[in-house]
Amino acid sequence: MSYPVIIIDEANKLMSWKEPDPLQPELQRLLDFLIGISKQKLLAHVILATSDYFLANWLTQVGMTEDKFRVEVLGDLTEEEAEKFM
Protein backbone atom coordinates (compact mmCIF):
# COMPACT_ATOMS: atom_id res chain seq x y z
CA MET A 1 0.00 0.00 0.00
CA SER A 2 1.35 3.41 -0.87
CA TYR A 3 0.54 6.49 1.13
CA PRO A 4 0.09 10.07 -0.06
CA VAL A 5 3.00 12.38 0.65
CA ILE A 6 2.39 15.87 2.00
CA ILE A 7 5.39 18.15 1.46
CA ILE A 8 5.56 21.53 3.15
CA ASP A 9 8.41 23.44 1.56
CA GLU A 10 10.02 26.37 3.36
CA ALA A 11 8.82 24.82 6.62
CA ASN A 12 11.19 27.17 8.46
CA LYS A 13 8.45 29.81 8.01
CA LEU A 14 6.53 27.95 10.72
CA MET A 15 9.11 29.22 13.20
CA SER A 16 7.83 32.79 12.76
CA TRP A 17 4.14 31.81 13.04
CA LYS A 18 2.22 34.38 15.08
CA GLU A 19 -0.88 33.10 16.84
CA PRO A 20 -3.84 35.45 16.30
CA ASP A 21 -5.47 34.14 19.49
CA PRO A 22 -3.17 32.61 22.14
CA LEU A 23 -6.20 30.80 23.60
CA GLN A 24 -6.61 28.86 20.33
CA PRO A 25 -3.11 27.76 19.27
CA GLU A 26 -3.53 27.03 15.56
CA LEU A 27 0.12 26.08 15.03
CA GLN A 28 -0.13 23.37 17.67
CA ARG A 29 -3.32 22.09 16.04
CA LEU A 30 -1.52 21.92 12.69
CA LEU A 31 1.42 20.01 14.20
CA ASP A 32 -0.96 17.67 16.04
CA PHE A 33 -2.82 17.03 12.77
CA LEU A 34 0.41 16.23 10.92
CA ILE A 35 1.47 13.84 13.69
CA GLY A 36 -1.99 12.28 13.72
CA ILE A 37 -2.13 11.49 10.01
CA SER A 38 1.47 10.33 9.78
CA LYS A 39 2.54 8.66 13.02
CA GLN A 40 -0.73 7.67 14.68
CA LYS A 41 -3.21 6.81 11.91
CA LEU A 42 -0.57 5.97 9.27
CA LEU A 43 -2.57 7.69 6.53
CA ALA A 44 0.19 9.78 4.92
CA HIS A 45 3.83 10.70 4.98
CA VAL A 46 4.64 14.30 5.92
CA ILE A 47 7.84 16.05 4.89
CA LEU A 48 8.77 19.44 6.30
CA ALA A 49 11.39 20.65 3.84
CA THR A 50 13.77 23.49 4.66
CA SER A 51 17.35 24.57 4.23
CA ASP A 52 17.33 25.81 7.84
CA TYR A 53 18.75 23.13 10.13
CA PHE A 54 17.38 24.97 13.18
CA LEU A 55 13.89 23.70 12.35
CA ALA A 56 14.68 20.45 14.17
CA ASN A 57 15.62 22.37 17.33
CA TRP A 58 12.50 24.51 17.04
CA LEU A 59 10.28 21.44 16.70
CA THR A 60 11.54 20.13 20.04
CA GLN A 61 11.03 23.59 21.59
CA VAL A 62 7.36 23.60 20.58
CA GLY A 63 6.89 20.22 22.20
CA MET A 64 7.39 17.73 19.40
CA THR A 65 9.37 14.83 20.79
CA GLU A 66 12.12 13.28 18.70
CA ASP A 67 10.17 10.05 18.28
CA LYS A 68 7.71 12.05 16.15
CA PHE A 69 10.18 13.21 13.49
CA ARG A 70 13.39 12.24 11.75
CA VAL A 71 15.98 14.61 10.33
CA GLU A 72 17.35 13.77 6.89
CA VAL A 73 20.05 16.00 5.45
CA LEU A 74 20.05 15.94 1.66
CA GLY A 75 21.99 17.63 -1.07
CA ASP A 76 20.99 17.93 -4.70
CA LEU A 77 19.45 14.64 -5.77
CA THR A 78 19.07 13.12 -9.19
CA GLU A 79 15.57 11.96 -10.10
CA GLU A 80 16.62 8.37 -9.41
CA GLU A 81 18.04 9.25 -5.98
CA ALA A 82 14.88 11.17 -5.12
CA GLU A 83 12.72 8.18 -6.05
CA LYS A 84 14.83 5.92 -3.81
CA PHE A 85 14.54 8.42 -0.96
CA MET A 86 10.74 8.46 -1.20
Kinemage of the C-alpha trace (Angstrom):
@kinemage 1
@onewidth
@group {chain A} dominant
@subgroup {mainchain}
@vectorlist {calphas} color= white
{ca met a 1} P 0.000 0.000 0.000
{ca ser a 2} L 1.353 3.412 -0.868
{ca tyr a 3} L 0.536 6.493 1.130
{ca pro a 4} L 0.089 10.070 -0.057
{ca val a 5} L 3.005 12.383 0.654
{ca ile a 6} L 2.388 15.875 2.001
{ca ile a 7} L 5.388 18.151 1.460
{ca ile a 8} L 5.559 21.527 3.155
{ca asp a 9} L 8.411 23.445 1.556
{ca glu a 10} L 10.022 26.375 3.358
{ca ala a 11} L 8.822 24.821 6.624
{ca asn a 12} L 11.190 27.165 8.460
{ca lys a 13} L 8.450 29.811 8.010
{ca leu a 14} L 6.526 27.955 10.721
{ca met a 15} L 9.114 29.224 13.202
{ca ser a 16} L 7.834 32.791 12.764
{ca trp a 17} L 4.143 31.810 13.039
{ca lys a 18} L 2.218 34.381 15.081
{ca glu a 19} L -0.879 33.102 16.843
{ca pro a 20} L -3.842 35.447 16.297
{ca asp a 21} L -5.469 34.144 19.488
{ca pro a 22} L -3.175 32.605 22.143
{ca leu a 23} L -6.196 30.804 23.603
{ca gln a 24} L -6.613 28.863 20.330
{ca pro a 25} L -3.111 27.765 19.271
{ca glu a 26} L -3.534 27.031 15.564
{ca leu a 27} L 0.116 26.079 15.026
{ca gln a 28} L -0.129 23.372 17.667
{ca arg a 29} L -3.323 22.095 16.036
{ca leu a 30} L -1.525 21.922 12.693
{ca leu a 31} L 1.420 20.014 14.202
{ca asp a 32} L -0.961 17.670 16.043
{ca phe a 33} L -2.825 17.032 12.775
{ca leu a 34} L 0.413 16.231 10.924
{ca ile a 35} L 1.468 13.836 13.692
{ca gly a 36} L -1.985 12.278 13.725
{ca ile a 37} L -2.128 11.490 10.008
{ca ser a 38} L 1.469 10.329 9.777
{ca lys a 39} L 2.535 8.660 13.025
{ca gln a 40} L -0.728 7.665 14.677
{ca lys a 41} L -3.209 6.807 11.909
{ca leu a 42} L -0.568 5.974 9.274
{ca leu a 43} L -2.573 7.694 6.534
{ca ala a 44} L 0.188 9.779 4.921
{ca his a 45} L 3.828 10.703 4.980
{ca val a 46} L 4.641 14.299 5.923
{ca ile a 47} L 7.842 16.052 4.893
{ca leu a 48} L 8.768 19.438 6.298
{ca ala a 49} L 11.388 20.648 3.838
{ca thr a 50} L 13.771 23.486 4.656
{ca ser a 51} L 17.350 24.573 4.229
{ca asp a 52} L 17.325 25.811 7.841
{ca tyr a 53} L 18.748 23.132 10.132
{ca phe a 54} L 17.380 24.970 13.185
{ca leu a 55} L 13.889 23.704 12.346
{ca ala a 56} L 14.680 20.449 14.174
{ca asn a 57} L 15.619 22.372 17.329
{ca trp a 58} L 12.504 24.510 17.043
{ca leu a 59} L 10.276 21.438 16.701
{ca thr a 60} L 11.544 20.132 20.038
{ca gln a 61} L 11.034 23.592 21.592
{ca val a 62} L 7.362 23.604 20.576
{ca gly a 63} L 6.886 20.220 22.202
{ca met a 64} L 7.386 17.732 19.396
{ca thr a 65} L 9.372 14.829 20.788
{ca glu a 66} L 12.121 13.284 18.704
{ca asp a 67} L 10.168 10.047 18.284
{ca lys a 68} L 7.713 12.048 16.151
{ca phe a 69} L 10.178 13.214 13.490
{ca arg a 70} L 13.386 12.237 11.754
{ca val a 71} L 15.981 14.612 10.328
{ca glu a 72} L 17.352 13.773 6.890
{ca val a 73} L 20.052 16.002 5.447
{ca leu a 74} L 20.051 15.939 1.664
{ca gly a 75} L 21.993 17.630 -1.071
{ca asp a 76} L 20.991 17.935 -4.703
{ca leu a 77} L 19.452 14.635 -5.768
{ca thr a 78} L 19.069 13.124 -9.186
{ca glu a 79} L 15.574 11.957 -10.103
{ca glu a 80} L 16.621 8.371 -9.410
{ca glu a 81} L 18.040 9.250 -5.982
{ca ala a 82} L 14.877 11.174 -5.125
{ca glu a 83} L 12.723 8.177 -6.048
{ca lys a 84} L 14.826 5.920 -3.806
{ca phe a 85} L 14.541 8.420 -0.957
{ca met a 86} L 10.744 8.465 -1.196
